[in-house]
Structures are given as C-alpha cells and as structure tokens.
Amino acid sequence: MRRKRGVTWPFWVLMAAAVFGILCFCGYSDGDDAYFYEYTHSMGFLEYLGWRYETWVGRMTAEALVYLTFRLGLWFWRAVNAVMIVLLPAGILRLAALAARVPEGSLMYWKESQPAVRSGDYRDMGIGAMAAAAAGYFLMSVWTVGYAAVWVNGSIFYTWCFTCGIWALLPFAEYLFSPEEPVWGKGGWHVSAEGCSPWKFAFSIPCALIAAMSIEQMGAVLLVFELLGVWYVLAKWHRFHPLLAAQAGVTLAAFVILFLAPGNAVRTAQEVVNWMPQYADMGFAEHLFLLVQWLLSSFANENKMFLCGIWIAGVMLLLQRERRGFWDWFLIVCAAVFAVSFLLSLAGISVLSDMGIHLDITARVDAVPTAAQLTEQNMFAMGWCGAALLFTTVFLFRASGSQPVLLLAYLAGIASEAIMFFSPTMYASGARVYYLTDILYLFVMLALSFGISDRRKRGRYYGIVLLLSAVHFAGQLPAVFHFIKF
C-alpha cells in the first residue's frame, strides 16, 4: 500500500509540470479574451462586477476570478490553470473511491452494499487509476478541452469552477459514505454535526459558492447532489447535519442570485439576435427536435469514448460474477455491439454518428435544422444512439450492483446537456457544453473500475482506457494546433 501511495505526489507534480509547459505556448485569443482584457483593465473590481451583473451575466464568482486573472496576467493563469487541470481528475478519483461499492446485490439490498475501496483512498488502486483519470482529457474532444481548459477565459469559467464543484462535494461524500451504522426507520431525527470536521467545510463552502455562481450546468448538478445528500443523512441516520445544510443553503442562495441577475434577460435577447434569430418564434416541438438531434449527436461524437469506457467496465464487472443468467449475457452482448458501433467513427465511418447537423457553429444560424431535412440514415443514427442511452440506464444499474449514485451521475450528464433546451446558443456555445458530461462519466468509469476485484484485470481495464485515449487523441492532432502554437 505504501509503495502504491508513494507514486501519488510525483505523478501529479509531473503532470502539472507537463501541463504548465504546454500552457506556455498558449496566450490570449483574439475574441473573448481580448474583450475581457480590455474591460478588466479599464474598470475597477466592483465597477466591473456591477456592470456584468446588470448588463450580461450573474456568474459573479467566476467573473471575479476572470477580473483577477486578467489583471495578474498570463503567467499567473498558466500556473493556476496547470494546478486546476491536475486537481480536477484528482478530485474525481477521490469521489469515485468514496462512492464505489462492491457490484453485488439488487435494488432491494443496495443499502447494504460494501465499499469497493475499503480505505476510501484511491491511492490504493495504484498508478493505473491515476493514469486513467488523467487520460480523461484525451477521451474528450480536443475542442472540448481547448475551449474549457486551454482557452484563458473558458478555463476560468469551466475548469476552475468545475474543479471547485468537485472538491466541494468531497466532505459530503466522506460523510454520506461513512461506515457508521444506519438507523433506517428507527426513532426520531436530531441535529448533530458529529463525525465531520468543520475545517473541511471552511474549504468546501467557498468552493461551492464559486461553482454555483459560474456555469449554470455545474451549479444545478452541485445543488441537486447537495440537497440529496442532506435528505439522505436525514433518512439514513435521522440526523439534520447543520454543516451539510449550510453548504446546500449557500449553494441555493448563490444559484438564486445567479438567475435573478438583470443581465440574464439582456444577454438572452442579444444572443437570439447574434446566434439564432429563429429561436423566439419556434414552438415547443421545434425546440424539442433541435435539442434531441443535438444531444444525440453529442453522445455519438463528442461523448462517445466515455460511453464506451462505461460499457467496457460494465462488461468486465458482469463477467466477474460467478453466476451469470440469460439477461447478464444479453447485456454483455448489447454493450459490446454498442461499443463497437460507437468506435466506428474513429475509422471515419459516420453512418451511425451523422445526424444531419452540418453547421458552422462560429457563425449565426439563420436556418436551423428541421425534421424534414433528415435522411433515413440520419433517423436511423438518432434511433441507434437513443437506444444506446436508454440501454445504458439498465446496463449501468445491473453491472454496478444497483448503485444509485452512479445512475444519478449518468442521468445528470444527460440533464446537463438537456438544459440547453432553454438557450439560443446551443450550437454557438461549442464543445465546452459537453465538459461536465465528460467529467461525470469519468467519475462513473472510475467508480465502476474500482469494483473489478482482480488487480490484474483492473490493470487491463486501465490499459484499455489509455489505449483508447491515445487512439482518440491521435485522430484529432490537426485540431490541437488550433490552440497551441509551436
């Protein structure tokens, strides 16, 4: 164990150094970065925040970080961003190690499931788990990583704030998955903060505040998981935990302030004009079609590697069972078929990934796609991807041994994209919209992998993840040079 844990710090330090070296070739973009640079250098701090809140957006904590970063310059951004890019997978690993359960049992007995990592420490899973977590960036679309982690203002709004959101959940996870004996259905509830260090919340509450007042996707996911956590503690131990409730309350208040910003209406109206003039005149059915087409296309293209990672881990979990029935073999075969079909696009075969979206997302969309424009191939591809997403709900529940947290994370990944139903920038927001889905699915992949009992087989899974990430990244090398100038 000590030898496994001993590689942790060198691994993360080397990763941070490598990321910092890459970021040294990155600078301000000509678009939004130039815009933020101009206004952060021409206004005072409070003046800038007030102006943004009144005229554009309610993301005050993210805007505060933008102001600070653009005032301190590129070297500050490069150093902090390198650390944040490392802290994100490290935080996901910690959450996965706490949440992962032994993949046994059924829905009736999920409360009795045992931890897959008995120590709750991901370091006991070895360097392969850390390498697989870091490889998550290479499983993403290059455009997702570029816009959400390498672009200066994009990295602040997405990577920095999402990292804060992940680490804000750690005290919740440590408490919710503690080995304390539950008291389901016994006695009355009481107020108690026992078994939890207040110092952790002195760190996690500010992180929750930053995450909640950044990108709405992150704020919504964080708030839902926190509220579920408060409810779960009440149900499991009949205990109202004031620190958990305080953090959930801060997150809720920040989320409300975010949505009450006067600038939201101004921004939406301007974005309709700038990006999708038809938005205001479309009916519910037209909005729904655009969302379904776009969402299914994203899972078949940008998110496909994470779905494959989930399917492969699930197959390995089902195969390790001593007793496998007909439905287990049926799920294994279906998962294998879906995985192969989704990987076809790596070889340039797009028959199952082309859903009729052929737009320049950097320009205004004057004519949105319509159902009448779909070919039979487009409709089949949409049906195939929709079937894959529905199948994964059942597959994940069975393969994980009925772990509700993993199912919730999977559904949250879909919901975080579905929220774009309300946005005229569904296309213009670009691939960074998929970032949170990728993060959530990386968590699911790692949590499933911790349930693989045989160390060598678990190592093979991490090897498969690394191989897939290398192949996926190699196919996107031309796009890399859009962000990095050597």
C-alpha positions as CSV (number, residue, x, y, z in Angstrom):
1,M,0.0,0.0,0.0
2,R,2.7,2.5,0.9
3,R,4.5,1.8,-2.4
4,K,1.3,2.5,-4.3
5,R,0.6,5.7,-2.4
6,G,4.2,6.8,-2.8
7,V,3.8,7.5,-6.5
8,T,0.9,9.9,-6.0
9,W,2.7,13.2,-5.5
10,P,5.4,12.6,-8.1
11,F,2.7,11.7,-10.7
12,W,0.6,14.8,-10.1
13,V,3.6,17.1,-9.9
14,L,4.9,15.7,-13.2
15,M,1.5,16.1,-14.8
16,A,1.3,19.7,-13.5
17,A,4.7,20.5,-14.9
18,A,3.9,19.0,-18.3
19,V,0.6,20.9,-18.4
20,F,2.4,24.1,-17.5
21,G,4.9,23.6,-20.2
22,I,2.1,23.2,-22.8
23,L,0.3,26.3,-21.5
24,C,3.5,28.3,-22.0
25,F,2.6,28.1,-25.7
26,C,-0.9,29.4,-25.2
27,G,-1.9,33.0,-24.9
28,Y,-4.9,35.3,-25.2
29,S,-7.4,34.7,-28.1
30,D,-8.4,37.4,-30.4
31,G,-12.1,37.1,-29.4
32,D,-13.5,36.9,-25.9
33,D,-10.0,37.1,-24.3
34,A,-9.3,40.4,-25.9
35,Y,-12.8,41.6,-24.8
36,F,-12.2,40.6,-21.2
37,Y,-8.7,42.0,-21.2
38,E,-9.9,45.5,-22.3
39,Y,-12.7,45.8,-19.8
40,T,-10.9,44.3,-16.8
41,H,-8.1,46.8,-17.4
42,S,-10.4,49.8,-17.8
43,M,-12.7,49.3,-14.8
44,G,-12.3,48.8,-11.0
45,F,-13.2,45.5,-9.5
46,L,-16.6,46.4,-8.1
47,E,-17.4,48.5,-11.1
48,Y,-16.7,45.6,-13.4
49,L,-18.8,43.1,-11.4
50,G,-21.7,45.5,-11.2
51,W,-21.6,46.2,-14.9
52,R,-21.5,42.5,-15.8
53,Y,-24.4,41.7,-13.4
54,E,-26.6,44.4,-14.7
55,T,-25.9,44.0,-18.4
56,W,-24.8,40.5,-19.1
57,V,-24.5,37.6,-16.6
58,G,-25.0,36.7,-12.9
59,R,-21.8,34.5,-12.7
60,M,-20.3,36.7,-10.1
61,T,-17.6,34.4,-8.6
62,A,-16.4,33.3,-12.0
63,E,-16.4,36.9,-13.1
64,A,-14.3,37.9,-10.1
65,L,-11.8,35.2,-11.0
66,V,-11.7,36.5,-14.6
67,Y,-11.0,40.0,-13.3
68,L,-8.2,38.8,-11.0
69,T,-6.6,36.6,-13.6
70,F,-6.6,39.1,-16.5
71,R,-5.2,41.8,-14.2
72,L,-2.4,39.5,-13.0
73,G,-1.5,38.3,-16.4
74,L,-0.7,35.1,-18.4
75,W,1.9,33.7,-16.1
76,F,-0.5,33.7,-13.2
77,W,-3.1,32.0,-15.4
78,R,-0.6,29.4,-16.6
79,A,0.5,28.4,-13.1
80,V,-3.0,28.3,-11.6
81,N,-4.6,26.6,-14.6
82,A,-1.9,23.8,-14.6
83,V,-2.8,23.2,-10.9
84,M,-6.6,23.2,-11.6
85,I,-6.2,20.8,-14.6
86,V,-4.5,18.4,-12.2
87,L,-6.9,18.9,-9.3
88,L,-9.9,18.1,-11.4
89,P,-9.1,14.4,-12.1
90,A,-7.6,14.0,-8.6
91,G,-10.9,15.2,-7.1
92,I,-12.9,12.9,-9.3
93,L,-10.7,10.0,-8.2
94,R,-11.3,10.8,-4.6
95,L,-15.1,11.0,-5.1
96,A,-15.0,7.7,-7.0
97,A,-13.1,5.9,-4.3
98,L,-15.6,7.0,-1.7
99,A,-18.7,6.3,-3.7
100,A,-17.7,3.0,-5.3
101,R,-19.5,-0.1,-3.9
102,V,-18.9,-3.8,-4.4
103,P,-21.0,-4.6,-7.5
104,E,-23.2,-7.2,-5.9
105,G,-26.8,-7.3,-4.8
106,S,-30.0,-5.9,-6.2
107,L,-32.2,-2.8,-5.8
108,M,-33.8,-4.3,-2.7
109,Y,-30.4,-4.5,-0.9
110,W,-28.5,-1.5,-2.2
111,K,-28.4,0.0,1.3
112,E,-26.2,-2.9,2.5
113,S,-23.6,-2.7,-0.3
114,Q,-20.0,-2.7,0.9
115,P,-17.3,-0.2,-0.3
116,A,-15.2,-1.3,-3.2
117,V,-12.2,0.6,-1.8
118,R,-12.2,-0.3,1.9
119,S,-9.8,2.5,2.8
120,G,-11.7,5.1,0.7
121,D,-8.3,6.1,-0.7
122,Y,-7.9,6.0,-4.4
123,R,-4.1,5.7,-4.0
124,D,-4.6,2.0,-3.0
125,M,-5.8,1.4,-6.6
126,G,-2.3,2.2,-7.9
127,I,-0.9,4.4,-10.6
128,G,-3.1,2.9,-13.3
129,A,-6.2,4.6,-11.8
130,M,-4.4,7.9,-11.8
131,A,-3.2,7.5,-15.3
132,A,-6.8,6.6,-16.5
133,A,-8.2,9.6,-14.7
134,A,-5.6,11.9,-16.3
135,A,-6.4,10.2,-19.7
136,G,-9.9,11.5,-19.4
137,Y,-8.7,14.7,-21.1
138,F,-7.7,12.7,-24.1
139,L,-11.0,10.8,-24.2
140,M,-12.7,14.2,-24.6
141,S,-13.0,16.1,-27.9
142,V,-10.0,18.3,-28.5
143,W,-12.4,21.2,-29.0
144,T,-14.0,20.5,-25.6
145,V,-10.6,20.5,-23.8
146,G,-9.5,23.5,-25.9
147,Y,-12.5,25.7,-25.1
148,A,-12.9,24.6,-21.5
149,A,-9.3,24.1,-20.3
150,V,-6.9,25.8,-22.6
151,W,-8.8,29.0,-23.7
152,V,-8.0,31.6,-21.0
153,N,-11.5,32.8,-20.1
154,G,-13.0,29.4,-20.9
155,S,-10.7,27.7,-18.5
156,I,-11.7,30.0,-15.6
157,F,-15.4,29.5,-16.2
158,Y,-15.2,25.8,-16.7
159,T,-12.1,24.1,-15.4
160,W,-11.5,26.3,-12.4
161,C,-15.1,26.4,-11.3
162,F,-15.9,22.8,-12.1
163,T,-12.8,21.8,-10.1
164,C,-14.2,23.8,-7.2
165,G,-17.5,22.0,-7.6
166,I,-15.9,18.6,-7.4
167,W,-13.9,19.4,-4.3
168,A,-17.0,21.0,-2.7
169,L,-18.6,17.6,-2.8
170,L,-15.8,15.7,-1.0
171,P,-17.0,16.5,2.6
172,F,-20.5,15.3,1.5
173,A,-19.1,12.1,0.1
174,E,-16.9,11.4,3.1
175,Y,-19.8,11.8,5.4
176,L,-22.5,10.1,3.4
177,F,-20.4,7.0,2.7
178,S,-19.0,6.7,6.3
179,P,-19.2,3.2,7.8
180,E,-21.4,4.4,10.7
181,E,-24.3,2.0,11.3
182,P,-27.6,3.3,9.8
183,V,-30.8,3.6,11.7
184,W,-33.3,3.2,8.9
185,G,-36.9,3.6,10.2
186,K,-35.9,3.8,13.9
187,G,-36.5,6.7,16.3
188,G,-36.9,10.4,15.6
189,W,-34.5,12.8,13.9
190,H,-32.0,15.0,15.7
191,V,-29.5,17.8,15.0
192,S,-25.8,16.7,15.0
193,A,-22.6,17.5,13.2
194,E,-20.6,14.6,14.8
195,G,-18.1,12.7,12.7
196,C,-17.3,15.7,10.4
197,S,-14.5,18.2,10.6
198,P,-15.7,21.9,10.4
199,W,-12.4,22.8,8.8
200,K,-13.3,20.8,5.7
201,F,-16.4,22.9,5.3
202,A,-14.4,26.1,5.7
203,F,-12.8,25.0,2.4
204,S,-15.8,23.3,0.7
205,I,-18.3,26.1,1.3
206,P,-16.3,28.7,-0.6
207,C,-15.7,26.1,-3.4
208,A,-19.4,25.5,-3.6
209,L,-20.0,29.3,-3.8
210,I,-17.6,29.6,-6.7
211,A,-19.1,26.6,-8.5
212,A,-22.7,27.7,-8.0
213,M,-22.1,31.2,-9.5
214,S,-20.3,30.0,-12.5
215,I,-21.7,27.9,-15.4
216,E,-25.4,27.1,-14.7
217,Q,-24.8,23.4,-15.5
218,M,-22.3,23.0,-12.7
219,G,-24.5,24.9,-10.2
220,A,-27.5,22.8,-10.9
221,V,-25.7,19.5,-10.6
222,L,-23.9,20.6,-7.4
223,L,-27.2,21.8,-5.8
224,V,-29.1,18.6,-6.7
225,F,-26.4,16.4,-5.2
226,E,-26.1,18.5,-2.1
227,L,-29.9,18.5,-1.5
228,L,-30.0,14.8,-2.0
229,G,-27.1,14.5,0.5
230,V,-29.0,16.4,3.2
231,W,-32.1,14.3,2.6
232,Y,-30.0,11.0,2.6
233,V,-28.5,11.9,6.0
234,L,-32.0,12.5,7.4
235,A,-33.2,9.2,6.0
236,K,-30.2,7.1,6.9
237,W,-29.3,8.4,10.4
238,H,-32.4,10.6,11.2
239,R,-29.9,13.4,11.6
240,F,-30.0,17.0,10.4
241,H,-26.4,18.0,9.7
242,P,-26.0,21.8,10.1
243,L,-22.8,21.9,8.0
244,L,-24.2,20.0,5.1
245,A,-27.4,22.1,5.3
246,A,-25.3,25.3,5.4
247,Q,-23.4,24.4,2.3
248,A,-26.5,23.4,0.5
249,G,-28.1,26.7,1.6
250,V,-25.2,28.8,0.4
251,T,-25.3,26.9,-3.0
252,L,-29.0,27.5,-3.3
253,A,-28.7,31.2,-2.4
254,A,-25.9,31.7,-4.9
255,F,-27.9,29.9,-7.6
256,V,-30.9,32.1,-7.0
257,I,-28.7,35.3,-7.2
258,L,-27.2,33.9,-10.4
259,F,-30.7,33.6,-12.0
260,L,-32.0,36.9,-10.7
261,A,-29.3,38.9,-12.5
262,P,-30.9,41.6,-14.6
263,G,-28.3,40.9,-17.3
264,N,-29.7,37.5,-18.0
265,A,-32.6,38.8,-20.0
266,V,-30.4,41.3,-21.8
267,R,-27.9,38.5,-22.7
268,T,-30.6,36.1,-23.9
269,A,-32.2,38.8,-26.1
270,Q,-28.8,39.7,-27.6
271,E,-27.8,36.1,-28.1
272,V,-31.1,35.4,-30.0
273,V,-30.1,38.2,-32.4
274,N,-26.5,37.2,-32.7
275,W,-26.7,33.4,-32.9
276,M,-30.3,32.1,-33.6
277,P,-32.8,34.6,-34.9
278,Q,-35.5,31.9,-35.2
279,Y,-35.3,31.0,-31.5
280,A,-38.1,33.3,-30.3
281,D,-40.6,32.2,-32.9
282,M,-40.1,28.4,-32.6
283,G,-42.7,26.3,-31.0
284,F,-42.1,23.6,-28.3
285,A,-42.0,20.8,-30.8
286,E,-39.3,22.6,-32.9
287,H,-37.2,23.4,-29.8
288,L,-37.5,19.7,-28.7
289,F,-36.4,18.4,-32.1
290,L,-33.3,20.7,-32.1
291,L,-32.4,19.5,-28.6
292,V,-32.9,15.8,-29.2
293,Q,-30.9,15.9,-32.5
294,W,-28.1,18.0,-31.0
295,L,-28.0,15.9,-27.8
296,L,-27.9,12.5,-29.5
297,S,-25.3,13.9,-31.9
298,S,-23.1,14.9,-29.0
299,F,-23.2,11.5,-27.4
300,A,-22.4,9.8,-30.7
301,N,-19.5,12.1,-31.4
302,E,-18.0,14.1,-28.5
303,N,-19.0,11.9,-25.6
304,K,-18.7,8.5,-27.3
305,M,-15.4,7.5,-25.6
306,F,-16.9,7.8,-22.2
307,L,-19.9,5.7,-23.0
308,C,-17.5,3.1,-24.4
309,G,-15.5,3.3,-21.2
310,I,-18.7,2.7,-19.1
311,W,-19.7,-0.2,-21.3
312,I,-16.3,-1.9,-21.2
313,A,-16.1,-1.6,-17.4
314,G,-19.6,-2.9,-17.0
315,V,-18.9,-5.9,-19.2
316,M,-15.9,-6.7,-17.1
317,L,-18.0,-6.5,-13.9
318,L,-20.7,-8.8,-15.3
319,L,-18.0,-11.3,-16.5
320,Q,-16.5,-11.5,-13.0
321,R,-19.8,-12.7,-11.5
322,E,-19.8,-16.4,-10.5
323,R,-23.4,-16.8,-11.7
324,R,-24.5,-15.2,-14.9
325,G,-28.0,-15.6,-16.2
326,F,-29.5,-15.0,-19.7
327,W,-30.1,-11.3,-19.1
328,D,-26.4,-10.8,-18.0
329,W,-25.2,-12.3,-21.3
330,F,-27.8,-10.3,-23.2
331,L,-26.5,-7.1,-21.6
332,I,-22.9,-8.1,-22.3
333,V,-23.6,-8.7,-26.0
334,C,-25.6,-5.5,-26.4
335,A,-22.8,-3.4,-24.6
336,A,-20.2,-5.0,-26.9
337,V,-22.3,-4.2,-30.0
338,F,-22.9,-0.6,-29.0
339,A,-19.2,-0.1,-28.1
340,V,-18.0,-1.3,-31.5
341,S,-20.6,0.7,-33.3
342,F,-19.7,3.9,-31.5
343,L,-16.0,3.4,-32.2
344,L,-16.6,3.1,-35.9
345,S,-16.3,6.9,-36.3
346,L,-12.6,6.6,-35.2
347,A,-12.1,4.9,-38.6
348,G,-14.1,7.6,-40.4
349,I,-17.3,5.6,-40.7
350,S,-20.0,8.1,-39.8
351,V,-23.2,6.1,-40.7
352,L,-24.1,5.8,-37.0
353,S,-22.9,9.3,-35.9
354,D,-24.1,11.6,-38.6
355,M,-27.5,13.0,-37.5
356,G,-27.8,15.8,-40.1
357,I,-26.2,18.7,-38.2
358,H,-23.9,20.4,-40.7
359,L,-23.5,23.9,-39.3
360,D,-20.7,26.4,-38.8
361,I,-21.0,27.0,-35.0
362,T,-18.8,30.1,-35.2
363,A,-21.4,31.9,-37.3
364,R,-25.0,32.9,-36.7
365,V,-27.5,30.1,-37.5
366,D,-30.1,31.7,-39.8
367,A,-31.8,28.4,-40.8
368,V,-31.9,25.8,-38.0
369,P,-32.2,22.1,-38.9
370,T,-35.6,20.6,-39.3
371,A,-37.1,17.1,-39.1
372,A,-38.0,17.3,-42.8
373,Q,-34.3,17.6,-43.7
374,L,-33.4,14.2,-42.1
375,T,-32.4,11.4,-44.3
376,E,-33.2,7.8,-43.5
377,Q,-29.6,7.3,-42.4
378,N,-29.9,10.4,-40.1
379,M,-33.0,9.0,-38.5
380,F,-31.5,5.5,-38.0
381,A,-28.4,7.1,-36.4
382,M,-30.6,9.1,-34.0
383,G,-32.7,6.0,-33.1
384,W,-29.5,3.9,-32.6
385,C,-27.9,6.5,-30.2
386,G,-31.2,7.0,-28.4
387,A,-31.5,3.2,-27.9
388,A,-27.9,3.2,-26.6
389,L,-28.6,5.8,-24.0
390,L,-31.7,4.0,-22.8
391,F,-29.9,0.7,-22.7
392,T,-27.1,2.2,-20.6
393,T,-29.5,3.2,-17.9
394,V,-30.5,-0.5,-17.4
395,F,-27.0,-1.8,-18.1
396,L,-25.3,0.5,-15.6
397,F,-27.8,-0.3,-12.8
398,R,-27.3,-4.1,-13.4
399,A,-23.5,-4.0,-13.8
400,S,-22.9,-1.8,-10.8
401,G,-24.9,-3.9,-8.5
402,S,-27.7,-1.3,-8.3
403,Q,-25.6,1.7,-7.2
404,P,-28.0,4.7,-7.3
405,V,-25.2,7.3,-7.2
406,L,-23.7,6.1,-10.4
407,L,-27.1,6.1,-12.1
408,L,-27.7,9.6,-10.9
409,A,-24.4,10.8,-12.2
410,Y,-25.2,9.2,-15.6
411,L,-28.6,10.9,-15.8
412,A,-27.0,14.2,-14.6
413,G,-24.7,14.0,-17.6
414,I,-27.7,13.8,-19.9
415,A,-29.6,16.5,-18.0
416,S,-26.6,18.9,-18.0
417,E,-26.8,19.0,-21.8
418,A,-30.6,18.9,-22.0
419,I,-30.7,22.2,-20.1
420,M,-29.6,23.8,-23.4
421,F,-33.2,23.5,-24.5
422,F,-33.6,27.0,-22.9
423,S,-30.6,28.5,-24.7
424,P,-30.3,30.1,-28.1
425,T,-26.6,29.4,-28.0
426,M,-27.0,25.6,-28.1
427,Y,-24.7,25.5,-31.2
428,A,-22.7,28.6,-30.6
429,S,-21.6,27.5,-27.1
430,G,-19.5,24.9,-28.8
431,A,-18.0,21.7,-27.4
432,R,-17.4,23.2,-23.9
433,V,-21.0,22.3,-23.1
434,Y,-20.0,18.7,-23.1
435,Y,-17.3,19.2,-20.5
436,L,-19.5,18.5,-17.4
437,T,-21.0,15.4,-19.0
438,D,-17.5,14.1,-19.7
439,I,-16.4,14.8,-16.1
440,L,-19.5,13.0,-14.7
441,Y,-18.9,10.0,-16.9
442,L,-15.2,9.8,-16.0
443,F,-16.4,9.5,-12.4
444,V,-18.8,6.7,-13.4
445,M,-16.0,4.9,-15.2
446,L,-13.6,5.1,-12.3
447,A,-16.1,4.0,-9.7
448,L,-17.0,1.0,-11.9
449,S,-13.4,0.1,-12.3
450,F,-12.8,0.0,-8.5
451,G,-15.4,-2.7,-8.4
452,I,-13.2,-5.0,-10.6
453,S,-11.9,-7.3,-7.8
454,D,-8.9,-8.8,-9.6
455,R,-6.0,-6.4,-9.6
456,R,-4.6,-7.6,-13.0
457,K,-8.0,-7.4,-14.7
458,R,-8.4,-3.9,-13.3
459,G,-5.0,-3.0,-14.7
460,R,-6.1,-4.3,-18.1
461,Y,-9.1,-2.0,-18.0
462,Y,-6.9,1.0,-17.3
463,G,-4.6,-0.2,-20.2
464,I,-7.7,-0.3,-22.5
465,V,-8.6,3.3,-21.4
466,L,-5.1,4.5,-22.1
467,L,-5.1,2.9,-25.5
468,L,-8.5,4.3,-26.5
469,S,-7.4,7.8,-25.3
470,A,-4.2,7.6,-27.3
471,V,-6.0,6.5,-30.5
472,H,-8.7,9.1,-30.0
473,F,-6.2,11.9,-29.4
474,A,-4.0,10.8,-32.4
475,G,-7.0,11.2,-34.7
476,Q,-7.5,14.8,-33.5
477,L,-3.9,16.1,-33.8
478,P,-4.7,18.6,-36.6
479,A,-7.2,20.3,-34.2
480,V,-4.6,20.5,-31.5
481,F,-2.5,23.1,-33.4
482,H,-5.5,25.4,-33.4
483,F,-4.9,26.0,-29.7
484,I,-1.2,25.5,-29.3
485,K,1.3,27.4,-31.5
486,F,4.8,25.8,-31.6
